[in-house]
Amino acid sequence: MKNSRRQFLSSISLLAAGMALPVSAFNFGSKKEKLKVVLVGTGIRGTSFWGKRLVEQFPEILEFGGLCDHNPGRLEYAKTYIGVNCPTFTDFEQMILQTKPDLVIVTTKDSNHHEFIIKGLDMGCDVLTEKPLTIDERKCQAIIDAERRSSKNLIVGFNYRWSPYNTKIKELLANNTIGKLTSVDFNWCLNTYHGASYFRRWHGQREDSGTLWVHKSTHHFDLLNWWINSDPNEVFAYGDLEHYGNNNAFSGDNCRTCNHKKDCDFYWDITTNQRLMDLYVNNEKHDGYIRDNCLFRKEINIYDKMSAQVKYENNVILNYSLTTYSPFEGWRVAFNGTKGRIEAWMHIPYHENTSVNQAEMHRKEMEQTSKEALEYEPIIIHNLWNDFKTIEVPMERSGHGGGDKRLHEKLFANPNMPDPLGRSAGIRDGAMSVLIGIAATKSIESGEPIKIAELTNLKPRAERI
């Protein structure tokens, strides 16, 4: 592991190749010590996936130089939970100046991503940000400008590309299994456990999350952009808030204090989860953030039903929908080509002939390790004039279908691993995924189609790789 720091920094340049300088232009020096990492944003994702898991899995490769959050109580909890003995900060710039890190990991609220991405790049650090890149076109342009003027790089932590199932779909499309791709239908269902959780949190207010078009759908749009191998050209969308928010006969302050616990199908007892109590409830006094907010509070102003058509630069047409209050959680996708059709899906209970506890399913999906045996999921290939055939793909239930651990392995353990399918995501990928969601919101508000090229000076390409 003695060259781990240099190897990682080299991998940063490769991952960000969508907009970065050539790899040969970087001068990383000959240092062989551990990679020094700092984390800003100590919520669930920051403390677990980008915190505790890195410490446990890569102790010989990296070390944490600092943690930063505006909430001092969460900071102290995060330090213990992650298992580090580094200084903590409420001032981001002070952390950078004092610790001089190699890498800044950004896991704050979506609306603040741009602030720490830009400061990190301007202060001479490579930056890795959780999805989404940001929430509006102005912040997106500011990030693009910062990356262009910086000698450092930005990468986006897209994990779904690294799932073996999604990788197999990409492989089939790249091999022209169904000829020239012409259209795609993609439907994602969030259940009344996972879907509702977004409306309890800060995600339910568009000024914080950019709506689920950005926070959640950026996952899906990145997958689609990668599968389709082109950039979006134009977006037309519909959306509304018809289930959560003001659409209920009663509401309360939060689930803990609500007078309607016995009447509300969505009642959720946060006190049964010690981690959430320690991380959030015990630290409400510092910033007022309530983790078990009412789903029907008047402040909710995002959409809970969404549908869009996207035209790509290569003339592929995408039909997309997101439902946030489905009885089950899962997704379906169908690719139409000149020589046939590919159909794929995940977690559709009647396809699997199982009855699944939706809360338990979500818990397993978010786990970072799994001791369960591999399962196999089908992909159906229909070719013109032939019977369909089924491909069985080995799958894992944990960590976003096995994508989480593979992303980490590529980043930290094996940065020189070949990536012929282009699973690594840089700033261009992050921008194009959020711009679809940003355009969708603008289309709903204006009733008009929105051109992607008019949002930033990043011009769409007909072919990505």
Secondary structure, DSSP 8 states (H G I E B T S, - for coil): -TTHHHHHHHHHHHHTTTTS--GGG----S--S-EEEEEE--SHHHHIIIIIHHHHH-TTTEEEEEEE-S-HHHHHHHHHHHT----EES-HHHHHHHH--SEEEE-S-GGGHHHHHHHHHHTT-EEEE-S-S-SSHHHHHHHHHHHHH-SS-EEE---GGGSHHHHHHHHHHHTTTTSSEEEEEEEEEEETTHHHHHHHSGGGSHHHHS-HHHHTHHHHHHHHHHHHTS-EEEEEEEEE--SSTT-SS---SBGGG-TTTTT-TT---GGG-HHHHHHTGGGHHHH---TTB-TT-TT--S-SEEEEEEEETTS-EEEEEEEEEESS-EEEEEEEETTEEEEEEES-HHHHT----HHHHHHHHH-S---S--EEEEEEEEETTS--EEEEEEE-SSTTTTHHHHHHIIIII-TTS--TT----BHHHHHHHHHHHHHHHHHHHHSS-EEGGGTSS----S---
